[in-house]
Amino acid sequence: MTGRNRHLLVDTLGLLLMIVVTAASVGERAGGEQVLSKAQAVLPKLQLVWADAGYRGAAFVDWVQAQCGWMVQIIEHLVRVHEFKLLPWRWVVERTFGWLNRYRRLRKDYEVKPSSSEALIRLAMINLMVQRLARQRTAQRVTKHQAKQRAKQAAVE
């Protein structure tokens, strides 16, 4: 296997919900079916899936509707190849791929097994979320500390 495809299911914030890593020879629709099949059991309240143009086709949309009961909305590229246009919701997944590419082991495919690659992607997302929570927690502590300092200063004056 010389290449890999990463099929991600993310929420509207770009946080990972489900991942399937397949051989590059596996088509996007087949990979999409795999990731949505895995997600079906753990995401029962999901109703709408936005997908890239690579997943377009009545067969895929019908499969998702029949198997999962979800509606699929394909985000189409409506501009010429050499023009840039921000596509609605497509940037969320692209941003997630950008976050993942910050991790050296994920820039190139060093892993032999797809399951190892999936595990490293999960670890990278866990690391990302923990860092964000720690930053938020630190900001809250700083704000509390500043409030205490102001209260002490006011008491002295």
C-alpha positions in Angstrom: 0.0 0.0 0.0 1.7 3.2 -1.2 -0.9 5.8 -0.2 -3.7 6.4 2.2 -7.0 8.3 2.3 -8.2 9.7 5.6 -12.0 9.9 5.8 -13.0 12.2 8.7 -16.3 13.0 10.3 -16.1 16.2 12.3 -18.5 18.4 14.1 -19.1 22.0 13.2 -16.1 23.1 15.3 -13.8 20.7 13.4 -13.4 18.3 16.2 -13.0 14.7 15.3 -16.1 12.4 15.7 -15.0 9.4 13.6 -12.0 8.4 11.4 -11.4 5.7 8.8 -8.0 5.4 7.1 -8.1 3.4 3.8 -5.8 2.5 1.0 -5.5 5.1 -1.7 -7.1 2.6 -4.1 -10.4 2.8 -2.1 -12.7 5.4 -3.6 -14.1 8.3 -1.6 -17.7 7.0 -1.6 -16.6 3.6 -0.3 -14.5 5.3 2.4 -17.4 7.6 3.2 -19.7 4.6 3.6 -17.2 3.0 6.0 -16.9 6.1 8.2 -20.6 6.7 8.3 -21.3 3.0 9.1 -19.0 3.3 12.1 -20.6 6.6 13.2 -24.1 5.3 12.9 -23.9 3.3 16.2 -22.3 6.1 18.3 -24.1 9.2 16.8 -27.8 8.4 16.8 -28.9 12.1 16.8 -27.0 13.0 13.7 -29.4 14.3 11.0 -27.3 16.2 8.4 -24.0 15.4 6.8 -22.1 17.9 4.6 -19.8 16.2 2.2 -17.2 17.2 -0.4 -17.9 16.9 -4.1 -15.9 13.7 -4.2 -18.8 12.0 -2.4 -21.4 13.2 -4.9 -23.6 10.7 -6.6 -27.1 9.4 -6.1 -25.8 6.0 -5.0 -23.9 7.4 -2.0 -26.7 9.8 -1.0 -29.3 7.1 -1.3 -27.1 4.6 0.7 -26.7 7.1 3.5 -30.4 7.8 3.6 -31.3 4.1 3.5 -28.7 2.8 5.9 -28.3 5.7 8.4 -31.4 7.8 7.9 -29.4 11.0 7.5 -29.6 13.7 4.9 -26.5 14.4 2.8 -25.7 17.8 1.4 -22.9 17.8 -1.2 -20.8 21.0 -1.1 -20.0 21.6 -4.8 -17.1 23.6 -6.3 -18.9 26.2 -8.5 -15.9 28.2 -9.5 -13.1 27.7 -12.1 -10.1 25.7 -11.0 -7.7 28.7 -10.6 -10.1 30.9 -8.5 -10.5 30.8 -4.8 -13.9 30.8 -3.2 -14.7 29.9 0.4 -17.1 27.0 0.3 -19.7 26.8 3.1 -18.7 24.2 5.7 -16.0 22.7 3.6 -13.4 24.8 5.3 -14.2 23.1 8.7 -12.8 19.8 7.5 -9.9 21.5 5.7 -9.0 23.3 8.9 -9.0 20.0 10.8 -6.6 18.5 8.2 -4.4 21.6 8.7 -4.4 21.0 12.5 -3.4 17.4 11.9 -0.6 18.3 9.6 1.1 20.2 12.4 2.0 16.8 13.8 5.2 15.4 12.3 4.1 11.8 12.2 0.9 12.7 10.3 2.5 14.9 7.6 3.8 11.8 5.8 2.4 8.3 6.2 5.0 6.4 8.2 2.6 3.8 9.6 2.3 0.3 8.2 -1.2 -0.4 9.4 -4.2 1.9 8.9 -5.2 1.3 12.5 -1.9 2.8 13.7 -2.6 5.9 11.5 -6.1 6.2 13.0 -4.7 5.9 16.5 -2.1 8.7 15.8 -4.9 10.9 14.4 -7.0 10.4 17.6 -3.9 11.1 19.8 -3.3 14.4 17.9 -6.9 15.5 18.3 -6.8 14.6 22.0 -3.6 16.6 22.4 -5.2 19.5 20.5 -8.4 19.5 22.7 -6.4 19.2 26.0 -4.2 22.1 25.0 -7.3 24.2 24.3 -8.9 23.3 27.6 -5.7 24.0 29.4 -5.4 27.5 27.8 -9.0 28.2 28.7 -8.5 27.0 32.3 -5.3 29.2 32.6 -7.2 32.2 31.3 -9.9 31.7 33.9 -7.2 31.4 36.7 -5.5 34.6 35.5 -8.8 36.4 35.5 -9.6 35.2 39.0 -6.1 36.1 40.2 -6.4 39.6 38.7 -9.8 40.0 40.4 -8.3 39.1 43.8 -5.5 41.5 43.3 -7.9 44.3 42.4 -10.0 43.5 45.5 -6.8 43.6 47.7 -5.8 46.9 46.1 -9.2 48.4 46.7 -9.2 47.2 50.3 -5.8 48.9 50.9 -6.9 52.2 49.4 
